[in-house]
Amino acid sequence: MRKRNIRYVSTLYQENQLKRKEEAAQFLADKGEENCLLNIYPSVKYQVFEGFGGALTESAGYIYNQMGEAQKEEMIRTYFGAEEMGYRMVRIPIDSCDFSLGHYEAVADAEDRTFAHFQLERVEKNILPLLEDAQRIYGAELEIMLTPWSPPAYMKTNRNRNHGGTLKPEYRSIWADYICRYISEYRKRGYLVKRISLQNEPKADQTWDSCIYTAQQEKEFLRDYMWPALKKNGLTDVEVFIWDHNKERVYERACEIIDSTTDHMVSGIAFHWYSGDHFEALGMLHEKFPEKKLILSEACIEYSKFAKDDALKNAQKYAHDIIGNMKQGMSAFYDWNIVLDASGGPNHAGNFCDAPFLYDTKHKVLVRRNTADYLWHFAHFIKPGAVRIGSSSYTEALEAAAFLNPDDQIVCILLNRTGRDIKVNLRVENQMAEMVVKACAITSAVIY
C-alpha cells in the first residue's frame, strides 16, 4: 500500500475579508481510532462528474460590455482559466428571459413560418462577445446548453411572453423547428451546442418570460415534435433534458415523461434549487433512472428571499446544496448569471439576484462575492471526469463529498457551517491524517 500525502486549502472570512490558508498533514497507519472519523472509500464509485459552468444571459453580457479590459480579463480568467475555476460549460437562453434588457425574439412575425427573417442581433451584441472571450481563456470550445423561457408571443395561448400561458397545439411543430434553428445558428458560427432543455421552469407562471407545460404536454412535445425535428435537422447528437425546474416534484415529473417511447430521447433531468434541499428526491431519481444525467441547471441568491448583505450565509447555502446534490447523483452544475450590476440586474421584471461577480457601473468597480470563493473550492479541485467515491462522516455538522480525479488524486470538499472548529480524522485505506476544519469555513483536501 502506497504512503499517501495530503494538502488542504481553507477559506474563511474575518470582518468579511477573505482568508485563504493552505496546510499539510501527515498520513500515519490507522491505529483503530473510532472517533471523529471521516472515512473515504476510493473503491466505492458512483457518478462521473462532468464539470461546472454558468449562464451567459443578455444582462450578464450587457454588464460585461461596460467593464474595463483588465476587469474583463480578471473575471473571465477566474471562471474559465484552467488555473482557477476551469468552467467548461455555459447555459444560454433561447430568446429573452427575465435577465434580459427587455423582450426579444429571433422571429416575431407569425406569418414567417419558414424563419426567413430569423435574426440574432441581440445575441450577437451582448452574449457572443462574452462567449468568445470565455472560449479564448478556456482554450477550446465550451459546451453550450440552450434553454427557452417562452416561445414567441404569437405561438402562445395568452399571446404574451410573460404570465405563463401555454404553447398553442398548432405551433408545436413550428416551435420545435425554431429551437432546431437556434441550435443550427450557433453551430454555424462555430459554437458547440451540447444540450438543450425543453422549457425553463415549466410549472411557473411568472411575471416574466414563461410558459406552462404539464408533464403530458412536455412528453408529447418531446416525443411527437421535438425529437422528430432534431432527427429531421440531423441534430440527434444534442442531449435533451426534461423538467428544468425545482427539486420538490422532479421525481414524479421524470416518471410521467420517461417511458418506453421516450427513454431513448431523454439524456437527463435538469433541476433548480429554489424550493429547498430535497436531496432524497434526487436519490430516488438516480435509483429509478441510473443511466440519466442529473444536472443542476440554475442556482442563485434571490433578493426577494435572501438578504444581499448576508454574503457568508449565502455562500454556505451554495456549498450545502452542491454537496447534497453531488451525494445523490448530480453530474454537472451550472450557476446562474456570471456577472450582474450592483443592484443584481438589469432585469426587465425587477427580479434582482446576486451573482459571484457584481459590477458597480457607477464607480467602475468589479466586486468578487463570497459565492465565487466557495464555488472556487469545488470547481478548482474537482476536475471534469472525476468520479464520486464513497465517504462517511461522524457528524452532520461536517458536510463532505469525495471524488477521484482522472489523475488518481482524491479530492474531499469539507463544509463547516457551525461556529466551532471541527476535528477530523481523515481515514483512507487504513491510513489516517488529523486535521481541523475551522468554524464557518470551507476546505478542499487533496490526497495524493
N, C-alpha and C positions, 0 to 999 in steps of 0.2 A: 504494500500500500504506500503510495507516494505521500511525502510530507507536504501538507498544504500551508499556504500563507494567506493572510487576509489584510486588506486595507479598507478603510471605510471613511466616507465623507459625510459630514453632518451639516445641516443648515438650521439655524435658529436666528432669532431676532432680539436685539437689545435696543429698546426705545425705537422699535420698528426699523432698525438698521441691520442689514444682512450681515450675519456672521457665519462664515463657512470654514469648517475645520476638517483637516484630513489627519487621520491617525492610522496606526497599525497595531495589530495584536498577534500573539503567537499561538499557534495551534499546538496543543500537547495531547498526549494519549488520554482518552476518556477513562477516568478512574471510577466510573459508575455513578457520577453525580446525578441526582434526581430532581433537584430544584432549579428554578429559573431557566429552564431549558427552552431553546428554540431549535427544534430538530429540522434538518434539511435532508431530503432523500433524493439524490440525483437519479436513482434508478426508477423512480415513480414519475412517469411522464404523462403530461396532459396536452393541451392545445399548443400549436405553433403560433407565435405572436408575430404579426406582420409589420407593426410599426406604429408611428404616431403621425398626426397631421393636424391641420387647422383649416378654417374656412376663409376663402377669398371672396368676400361679398363686395358689392359696389361701394358700400360705406367704407370698408377697410381700404379698398383701392383709392377711393377719393381722398381719404386722410393720408394715405401713403404718398400720393402725388404732391401733397403740400409739405412733406418733410424735406429737410436738407439731405444732401447726398451722403454725408457721413452718418447721419441718423438712419437713413435707409439701410446703409451697409451694416451698421451695428445690429439693427433689428433682424434683418434677413439672415445675417450670418449666425445670430443666436438661434433662430429657428431651424435653418436648413443646412448650416455648416456641419460637416462631419465631426469637427472637434467640439461642437456644442450639443444641440438637441437632435440634429440629424433627421428632422421631419422629412418624410418621403411621400406623403400623401396630402392632397388638398380636396376640399369639398367646395363646389361652386354651384350657386343657384341657376336653374333654368328660368330665365326672365327674372323679374323683380321679386324680392322678399321684403320683410319689414326693414332689414338693414340695407335699404336702397335709398337713393335720394328722392325717389318717387316711383310711380308705376312705370314699367316699360315692358314691351312685348316684341319679340322678333317679327311677328306678323300680327298686325292689329286689324286687318281688313277681312271681314267674314267671307267676302267673295273670292279671296285669294287662296283657294284650296290647294293649289299646286306650289304655294310658297314662292311665287315668282319674285316677290319683294322682301324676302327673308333678309333681315339685316341685324347685325350685332354691334351697332355703333356704340352703345353704352358699355358693352363688354370690352370692346376694343379700347375705349378711352380710359376706363377705370379699373378693369380687372386684369387684362392681359399684360400691361406693364409690370404689375406686381408679380404675376405668374412668371414672366420672363426673367425677372431679377431673382426670383426664388430658384428657378431652374439653373440659372448661371451659378449661383452659390452651391446648390446641391451637386452640380456637375453631371447631371443626367436628367432623363425625363421623370417628372413627378407623376405619380398615379392619381388621376382625377376621378372624383365621384361627382356626378351631376344629379341634382335633385330639383324637381319642380315644387313651388309653393302654391301655384294656381295655374290652370290653363288660361289662355286668353279669355277676357271677359265675355266675348261673344259665344264662347263654347259652353258657358255655364248657365244653369237654371236661373240664377239671380242676376245674370249679366253684369257681374261685378267681380273684380279680383279679390275684394275683401269679403268678410262676413260669410265664410263657408260657401254655401251653395254646393251643387254637385255638377258633374260633367254630364251634359246632355247626351243621351244614348246615340243620337245621330252623329255626334262628333268623336266617338270613341276611336274609330279608325284613323281619323284625321289627326287627333291628338297624339296617337301612337306614332304616326309618321312625323309629326312635329318634333317629338323627342328624338327620334332617329336622326332627323335633320340637324338638331343641335349636336349630337354626337359626331356626325359626319363633318360638320363645320369645324369643330375643334380638331378633329383628326386631320382634316385638310390643311390646317395651319401648323401641323406637326406636333400636336399635343397628344398625350396618351390618356384617353378616357378608359379607365379600368372598370368602372362600375357605375350603376345608377340605382336610385330608389324610385319607386313609382309615384310617391307623394309624400311630402313633408307633413307630418302630424295630421294624418287623415281623419282623426277624430275631433280636431279642434276647429271650432267656429271662431275665428279671430277677427279683430278689428283691422287686420292687415291681410295680405295675400294668403288665402287659404282655400281649401276645397275638401269636402267631406266624401269619404268612401266607407261604406260598410265593408265588412270582411268579404261578403259575397260579391259586392261591386268590385273590390280590388282583385279578387280572384278571377272574376270574369274578364276584367280589363286585361290582366296579365295573360290569361290563357287564350282568349279569343281575339285579342287585338295587339297587345304589346309584343308578345312573343312572335306571332306571325309577322309583325312589322320588322322586328330585329332580323328574322330569317330572310325576309324579302330584301333587306338592305345589306345583307352579309355582315351582321353585327352580333351574331350569337356568341362571340367571344367576350362580350360585355357581361359582367356579372350583374345579376338583378337581385336587389334586396327589397324585401317587403317590410311593411309596418312603418318604420322610421318615426316612432313616437315613444311615449314613456313606457316604463317597465311594468307598470301595475297590471296591464292587460296584454302583455307581449305573448304570454304562453297560449292563451286561448285564440288570439289572433292568428298565430302561426298554425295552430291545429285546424283552424277553419279554412285556411288558404292552401296549405300543403297537403296534397293527396296524390294518388297515382297519376292524375292527369297533369299536375303542376310541379311535381317533385323535381323533375329534370330542368325546370325553368328557374327555380329559386336557388341562388347561390348562398343566401343567408338572410339573417334578420337584423335590421338596424334598429337601435333604440336610443332614447334620450334619458335624462336623469331627473327631470323636473318634478316628478311625483314621489321621489324618495328612493330609498335603497332597493328594495325588492330583489335582493341578490338571489333569494331562493327561486324566484321565477326564472331567472337565467339558468340556474342549476337544473331545474326541471326541463327547460327548453333544450339544454345541452344533452340531457339524457334522452329526450324524446327524438331529437334530430341531431345525432352526433356528427354527421357529415356537413352540417350547415355552419357557416361562419356567423359568429355573433360580433357585431361591431357597434361601439358607441359612436354615433354619427354627429352628436351635438351635445355640448355642455357649456354653460356659462353661469355667472352670478347675476341673476336678475335683480335690478334695483327695486323692483316692485315687491320683492320678497326679502331681500337681504341688504344689510347696511353696507354702503360703499366703503366706509372707513374702517370696517372690521376686517382688515386685509388678511391677518393671520388666520382667523377662523374660516374665512372664505377659501384660502389656500388649503387648509386642512380638509375642508369639505371635498375638494378635488381629490386629494390623495386617498381619503377614505373611500370614495366612490370608485376610483381606479383600482385600488387593491381588492375591494369587494367584488367588482366585476371580473377582474382577472381570475380570481379564485373560483369563479363559476363559469369560465369558458370564454371570456371576451378575447378576441384575436386582433383587434385594432381599435385605436382611439383617435377620434377627431375632435379637437376643441372647436369652439365657435369662432367668432371674428379674431383674426390675429392682431389687429390693432383698431382702436376707435379713438374718438376725440375725448377731451377731458370730462365731458358730460356723459360719456357712454353712448355716443351716437356717431354720425347722424342716423336717425331712424324716422321714417316718414309717418309712423304711427305713434311715436313717443314711447316706444318700448325699450327704454335705455338699459344697457347691461355693461358689466365690467369686461375687461379683456386683459390678457397678460401684459400687453403694452398699451398705454394711453398716450396720445399726443396732444399737448396743450397748444392749440393752433394760435392762441393769442400771444403767448410768450415763447413759442417755438421750442418747447422742451419735450423730450421723449422720456416718459416715465415707465420704468420697469416695475410691474406689480409683483406681489408675493406669489401669485399663482404661477408666474413664469419661473421663479426659483424652484417651486415644488414640481412643476412639470419637468424641469431640467433633470431632477433626480431620477425620474422614470426614463425619459427619452434619451438621455445621455448614456445611461448604463445598460439598458435593455436593448439589445441590438435586433434588427429585423431578422427573423428566422429563429429567434430564441424559443426554447420550449419551456413551458412552465413545468416545474417539478414539485414534488410533494414537500410539505412543511407542516409543522405543528408547533403551536406556541403555548406556553404555560399560563398565559393571562390574556384576557380580552382587551386589556389596556394597551397591549402591544399588537398592532396590526402589521401583518407581514405577508409578502408574496415573494417566491423564489423562482429564478429562471436559470436555465443552462444556455449560455450564449453559444453561437456557432464556433467560437474559438475554444470551447470547453471550460471557460471561466464561469463560475457560478455568481449570480448577482441576486442579492436579497435586499428588498426595499422594506425599511422598518419605519413605522409611523407611531409616534408617541404624542397623543393629543392631551395628555394629562399635565398637571402642573408639578409633577415629581419625576426625578430620574428613574429609569427602569434598568435594572441589572439584567444582563442576558448572558447565558452560557450557550454559545452558538455551537451546535454539535453536528458534525458531518462525518459519516463513515468512521465512527469510533475515534474521532479526534474532536477536541473541544477548545474553543477560544473564549475568553472572558472579555466582555465589552459592556459599555453603558450607553443607553440611548437617552440623551438629555431630555429634560422636560420641554414640551412644546417644540419638538424637533423632528425632522425627517432625516433619515440616514440611509445611504446606499452603501452596502457592503459588497466588496468584490473578493471572491475566494478563488485562488489560483494555485 
